[in-house]
């Protein structure tokens, strides 16, 4: 699994890097077929009072790319909400991959 954490108008500190890694553990625990993860942390300077922190993740799994972004006044809160969204999308993707079709009991008895 390749992991890239980068910052735009922001220096990625070791504390931020460690925080993102601990949050990503939850996602990789649900779905272990992750090929590549790109995390982009940025600060949008609109006005002094409206500084918006933005976090984006592009998760490349076999057959699909999952992109999630979230903005908040606090970067850690943005990362928390982002990982919640990502976790839901990964669980939905994993659910689509699983085969939920079961053979009916009548058909099982007829074949025996």
N, C-alpha and C positions, 0 to 999 in steps of 0.2 A: 504494500500500500504506500503510495507516494503522498506526502502531505506538504502543502505549501501554505504558509501563513505570511501575508504581506500587508503593509499599511499604506494608505494613501493620505497624505497630509498628516501623518501620524507615525511615530516611531513605535514599533512593536517591542514592548519591554518583555523581559523574561516572565514577569508575573502574568501579563496578558497571554503570552504563549502557553504557559502552564494552565491557565484558566480554560482556554479554548481546548487544549488537549484533554483535560478532565471531562469537559462537557461532551467531547466527541466520543469518549469511551462508551457512553450510553448508546449512541447510534451504532457503533461498530459491534456492540454486544448483541443487538437485535439482528444485525445483518452483516455477516462476515465476508461477503463477496464484493467488497469495495475495492476498486482499482486505484482511484485517484481522488484526492480531496484538495480543493483550492479554497482558501479562506481569505477574504479581503476585508480589512477593517479600515474605515475612513471617517473623516470629520468634514462635514459640510459647514462652511462658515457663512451663513446667511446674514445674520445680524448678531450683535454681541449677546443678546438675550436668547436668541433662537439658534444656538449652536446645536446641530443635530449630529449624533453619532450613528453611523450606519455599519452594519455587518452583513456580509454576503458569503454564501457557501455554494460552491458547485461540486456536487458529488457525482463521480463517474462510476457507475456500476455496469455490470455486463448487460449490454443491450439498451441502456438508458442513461441519460444525464438528468440529475435532479438539481434544480437551482432554487435557492431560497434567499430572500433578503428581508431585513428588518431594520427599522430606524427607531431611535429613542434618544432622550436627552442624556441618558447615562449609557456608556458603552457596555458595561457589564450586564445591565438590564436588556440591552439590545441583543447581546450574545445569548442570554437565557431564553428570551422569546424566540430567537432564531433556532436554537437547538430543539425547542418544543415543536416548532413547525417542521423542522427537518425530520425529527423522530416520527411524527405522524405520517409524513410522506414516505419515509422508508418502510414503515410498517404497512402502509397501503400498497406499496410496490411489492413487498414480500408476499402479501396476501394474494395479489394478482398472479404471482408466479406459482403458488401452490395449487395443486390439483384438488378441487373440492368435490369432484364427481364420484359418487359412490354407486356401486352396483346395487340395485334394488333387491330386496329379499326374495320376491317372486321369481325374478330372473335367475337368482343364485340357485333356487330349488329346481328350476326347470333344466338347468344345465347339468345337474348332478343326476 
